[in-house]
Amino acid sequence: MTTPHTGDATTGPIPLAAPGGTLLGSLQQLRTVLGELDFPLNLSGSGPARAERQAMLAQLDDYVLPRLESVDAPLLAVVGGSTGAGKSTLVNSLLGFPASRSSVIRPTTRAPVLVHHPADTGYFAEIRTAPADQGGAPDPKHQQQAPRRPAPQQQNAQTANPQPAGAQLEKAPARSAPDRAGPGGPAGATAGGRARILPSLARSSFPVELAADAPITALQLIPTEAVPPGLALLDAPDIDSVVESNRALASQLLAAADLWVFVTTAARYADAVPWDFLAGAAARQAAVALVLDRVPPDAVDEVAGHLHAMMAERGLGGSPLFVVPETAPNEQGLLPPPAVQPLKNWLGALAHDAVTRQAVVRQTLSGAVEALSRRARELAGAVDHQQQAVAALGAQVDEVYTVAQQRISQGLADGSLLRTEVLARWQEFLGTGEFMRNLESRIGRIRDRIVSAVTGKPRQAEEVGQALQSGVEQLIAGQAELAADEVARRWQQLPGGASVLAAHPDIARTAPGLLERVSRTVRDWQADVFAMVSDEGKEKRTAARILSYGVNGTGVALMLVTFSQTAGLSGAEIGIAGGTAVLAQRLLEAVFGDQAVRTLVQSARKDLSDRADQILAIDRTRLDTVLTRIGSGPTASSLRGAADDIARQLASSLPAEPTAGTDTGSGAGDRSLLAGIGGGYRPPDRTPAPAPEPQRPRRRWFRRSRSEPGPNAAAPGEGGTGR
């Protein structure tokens, strides 16, 4: 095994404080914003935005915030992978006993298993307000009904955990007391209110069997000395399980890991689903170790070499790769020790090395925090989309109800209310139709005729007032109903509008009690008109004239003049209505004078218009209330502000720190710190050796001796003349 590095103790804890605030505080602020965030409108991209918000909340709650609050907690290595990759068998073989049940039946429906050293129990057990031996009780929020107690032999195998010699993961000496104690002490758990990893999962000491379609809500804890202090192993469900809740939990557990131990097989290492997960890990700089399982011995270099090349291409070149050859398990379902020894040694070395272990935590944690900041900015775009859609819906409400107000004001002033019924009642009130027919030629005798007409006829005046009231009610209520229908029609055509109408079907109709409110409003207005007539006639001479005509008759005349513009009439109605208005105005002028009549008419008309606007405002309140509720969540700027604050705090709170004894790299994204521990697979060097250079013939530099024949010398007996 690799010799452990001994580092300076000051390099271990991750500083939480930075100038001007804390990283923990900034992340808690982001948690608050995300908790209040909602995407109520069904827009394009709303579904992924909701899922992203939920995933960010889960990672904050399950990992980032608990890890920052307990930076000295053991390194959590989550063993994940595809269906049938052999995760549970690998975990059991590393431990030397069957702690996590494996099965050929898929999916295996059980609670995931977390194996840790007994000294680290306080980091993972139920939250307590005091150590258990001091009377502390589990937090009721995290209580779970006690699972079925296993049989004695199963309990002995999974809780007592008798181990053969050498079965530990390179067990290291126990840490010092402060390092070993959990938050709140060895026997307690998270005293002082500190969060724990994966708080949404209840804790159990025994296996938890679940129905086939039941979601997993528990985590089985197994303390054992087969795991060294400072390290915990968690066997996660399949990332590609046919059960959706299992897949979601697998993603949740991997997001809460300090270290991914990702298991794949020689037959499935190139599948798309595992690489989607690994791409996410690479993007957020999570520490990853890959295990290639069930590799035929004669194909190790071919398969593992290809996987190693794929890792380098996809940003995981510095992650260690471990190869487990294909071999048959023993009767306990365990692989032979040599098959898992390289991975066991590597995990043991990591548990020994506090500096490297802290660097791994720093790498994964800083990568997760940086990714949260980036994801928050991206999520702000979806919030902008929601706010723009809400603004568009609100603009349609404003436009439609503005048009309704204009139509009511026009209807009150253009004479359209002085139609058949009102005219007939007015004629009855005056006495004869002949008077109306000869009105224009006999206008100089109006006052005398009106005096004789109105005196003693309060009932006829009331009938005219009722006819006017009915016309005004129909005008206001009709425009309110048209406005409600028009808003619903427009919203159906706008992004998000149909989902709002589906969630609040009542807002497509006018508010309950509209007709009663309109009727009461018009009656109150008429009463105010009569009161105006009485108040204006306080002077003795005017009062005498009003008394001679009757307060109701004078008030009805004022109402007629209020609606006297005849732009909305045609044909004979114009002449009759115009004559009616002239007759009424002459009556009022005889009583109050010209200027007073103009003032009274303007005041009465404005008062009625304001009351009609109030009716519409009350009716549209149902729409405004829904839009206000939809748009009342956090704004995109608040989400971007939280993301920017996290980025600033991250730069100050998580600097790259030097480590003693090893080079862990200069940044959180440097994966060489894991490979530096050693023990992983290394592909053979297939670079061909360079060809040897051709040797030149050696040049003879020394002088030839006399006795040595030259190159052209004749052999003995050849070419000689002889003497």
Secondary structure, DSSP 8 states (H G I E B T S, - for coil): --------GGGSS---EETTEEHHHHHHHHHHHHHH----S--TTHHHHHHHHHHHHHHIIIIIHHHHHTTTS-EEEEEEESTTS-HHHHHHHHHTS--S---SSSS--B--EEEE-GGGHHHHS--BSS-GGGT--B-GGG---------HHHHIIIII----TT-SSS------HHHHS-TT-SSS-STTS---SSTTSEEESS--B--TT----EEEEEE-TTS-TTEEEEE---TT-SSHHHHHHHHHHHHT-SEEEEEEETTTTT-HHHHHHHHHHHHTT-EEEEEEEEE-GGGHHHHHHHHHHHHHHTT-TTS-EEEEE-----TTS---HHHHHHHHHHHHHHHH-HHHHHHHHHHHHHHHHHHHHHHHHHHHHHHHHHHHHHHHHHHHHHHHHHHHHHHHHHHHHSSTTSSHHHHHHHHHHHS-HHHHHTTGGGGGGHHHHHHHHHTT-HHHHHHHHHHHHHHHHHHHHHHHHHHHHHHHHHHHTSTTHHHHHHH-GGGGS--TTHHHHHHHHHHHHHHHHHHHHHHHT-SHHHHHHHHHH-HHHHHHHHHHHHT---TT--THHHHHHHHHHHHHHHHHHHHH-HHHHHHHHHHHHHHHHHHHHHHHHHHHHHHHHHHHHHTTS--HHHHHHHHHHHHHHHHHHS-----SSS---SSTT-THHHHTT--S---------------------S---TTS--TT---TTSS----
